[in-house]
Amino acid sequence: MRIKILNFLLIFIFCLLLLRIFSFQVAQSSRLRELSDQNSIRLIEQEGGRGVIYDRNSQVIAGNSLSHDLMILPQDKQQVARALPVVARVSGISLEELKSRFKKGYTASFAPVVLLKNISLKKAIAFGELKTEYSCLVIQPHPLRSYPAGKLACHVIGYLGEIDHWRLTKLKDYGYKTRDIVGFGGIEEKLDYYLRQKEGALSLEVDHKGKFIRLLGFKPPQDGKDIQLTLDIRIQKLAEEALGERKGAVVLMDPYSGEVLVMASSPGFEPEAFLGPSVKATQSFSNSALVNRAISSSYAPGSVFKLVTAAGGVETKKINLSTTYFCPGKLRVGNRDFACWDTHNQENLAAAIAHSCDVFFYKTGLLIGPQALHDYAVKFGLGKPTGIDLPYEVNGFVPDPLWKKISRLQGWYDGDTANFSIGQGDLLTTPLQISRLVAVFANQGTLVTPYLIKSVGGVNFEDPRRRQSRVPVKKEIIGYLRKDMIGTIKDPSGTANILAVLPVEIAGKTGTAQAGPNRTHGWFAGFFPYAEPRYVICVFLEGSGSGHMASILAKQIIQGMIDQKIL
Amino acid sequence: MKTKYLILIIALIICLISILSIYSTNYQKDAEPWKSIYKRQILWVLIGLVFFFLAANFNYRQLWDAVYILYAVVLLLLLLVFILGIIRLGAQRWLKFAWFNFQPSEVAKIVMAIFLAKYYSKKSLYDFSSPVKNFGLWKAFILPFIFVAIPVGLIIEQPDLGSGLLVVFLFLIILFLAEVKVRYLVMLVIVALVAMPVFWHFLRDYQKERLMVFINPNIDPLGAGYTVIQAKIAIGSGGIFGKGWLSGTQSQLHFLPEAHTDFIFSSFAEEWGLLGCIILLGLYYLLIRQGIAIAAKTGDAFGRFLAMGITLMLGIQVCINIAMNLGLAPIVGVPLPLMSYGGSSLFVTFIALGILVNISKERGVF
């Protein structure tokens, strides 16, 4: 019967429909559910403020200031068309540019489009007055990194920028996204995870025209955690002013705890410049301004290293406290003359440290031998990172005969030992390593781990990696050399005699290291007050400095501290 | 009789589902008239029930005599729409009766069912033989085709492609049921295929667009394809258990156009899920089943053709509408009987069901 055929046809069609419904509601359900949510749910991100970085006296180094964006609500198309030329007139940006920004930024009719970013307060007020006539204009305040102290401590703080591909691949699992603003260098990078704000969001339900229906949820943005550093920006400022435009670095730290009060590197940069839209085009960084010379670059320490040679010599009993050598102004090692910077005649250990006699230490070094010298250098913390809580710290380098054989395919000569014993040749150290070395004498034998982070989010930051270890050298020897270090300043012919005029008793050692033809690094490393040391200072001048000039800088800084009654 | 009550109960359950869905789709609309349209639908259902009982108690045999008058009235109404539609901008399918907008193409469907049922049967109650066997090509096929083509042409010109095609479908099925020679049917199909390009030429631009979009909805995701895509999202996002009554975002937030009329199935599927869909399709199937059962049991040819015509008219509408919602058919503006909002369709459906009940009743006389 034809009725039956029709009946079967009907059942067949119904089954077909059910199959299709099944495919939609079961097989493709989750995907279509997502599309449905995308239709009706909109997220508006809310920005929080990045954590503030304070110095030890709660002075702001990197804070947040209120910045303003001009946004426009696209809901009323006619009003937008009227408002854009007015915005163009007030802002001075061409109408075409604004129109293209509007087109690019448009997502939905309810979502405001950003027209101008980080406008000045004056402009913000001007636009605020326009709001009465053009209700579609929105002035959105949001926190922006500010640096009240300018470029002060810029290397310690670092700067902010849009995340790069390399960092993104590493940090993706920690919730970082493309176009996130992250720290580059310094504390901003090291503690980015704590400093960074947690984005909040409004989730809205909208209809097909993008009209707001109701609020589904609100997650308030969370500000990043505030960081307190051990820096003292008053002294930091003194140090940076003393350095001026010269290339170099200054480190000031507590010899007992390892707290770093000053870490200055010159030349510096304006971290604010990185907040702008096109940094790379506007800024050029000559003289490796972005490098933190206190930790990220290493240099020959020169005569400062003689402290290590002396300690090694006495400890291994190659010399004793009354050993005296005659300095004729040069010493023949192998078939080459090794010059002393002066003619010192008879010198004992104390005088040799005060006058920085090279011949005395050539002889001492040759007696100890290169391997023992290497071992003592390592014992004093050279050749490996200090473990300070900043990124990009370099190791420095301590040579030894085996290394030379392997890497240069050359034997170790006595000449190498002579150079090594006065801190020249292949030896490389960072100013921070030298500060720590001097701190060992200040605190009578403890190798500290320098640190900068005092507290994170108001909680004291205890890092188990901040170990203090004893330098395996007899305490009497350290004590003796410590006393000899006063001679550098007190002795009228001491290399840092100019510091003697200061009302505080200072002990230290200068260094002038050859770093190529007509290129010398200047060093001064010392501690004060001598009796109860509170500060270790290391002044380093790169390329065109001498121990004497470094001492002058140290004097300026310490004088400044006295003037400001910090000391 | 049992069948009578079964048909009424199923129809009323579907109407109840319809009112719930209409209430839900307009749940979040701000304007007051929109919020209360479910009340109007309740009113239509009540009036529809009156029509149902009137039709159920009106001897269907009298339709045999009245058929040419009915046919003439339908033609008149369609012409009236055509004339008034031109005068009144926009509204081409409706006639305004005081407070009620009336859609003559809905009436045309059922009148054509009656017309064709009469054409292919004999008046005598005792002669079951189909008259078609004695008909030639002219009488069996071309003459009724002309009778069908006139109202269909007028309906398509309104433009209401869906209703027009529906009548053509009905014609084909009655031809099939009337045991017209298979070669005539094959011929018709060939003629239809040949006529297709010509027919295409006469379609409105938006109708062509809809057909193109049916083939690939991604051609125009914001224009004509939008509805197809949003309907798919609405149905699919319902999942097995649905989003729940009053919680369908697609329909309530207007992402789905025509959510309470042609696309009410999508709105329903979004909120009630797969389980709801199975129940709804089950109800429709039961309803159609009753119609087919009545047709099968009815002795006289006119009654049988009429019952079958009415049943299939409903069945085809259900299938086309749901297929359209599921993206299996082009969007042609066929309402889902008893579900879609609108008085005309509801009245005509209730009248059709009333006639069905009446046919089953008459059988008891013999």
Interface residues (C-beta under 8 A of the other chain):
Chain A: R2 I3 L6 N7 L10 I11 I13 F14 L16 L17 L18 R20 I21 F22 F24 Q25 V26 Q28 S29 R31 L32 R33 L35 S36 D37 N39 S40 E205 V206 D207 H208 K209 I213
Chain B: Q28 I173 F176 L177 E179 Q230 K232 I233 A234 I235 G236 S237 G238 G239 I240 T249 Q250 L253 H254 F255 A269 E270 G273 L274 C277 I278 L281 Y284 Y285 I288 I292 A295 A296 M308 L312 G315 C319 I322 A323 L326 G327 L328
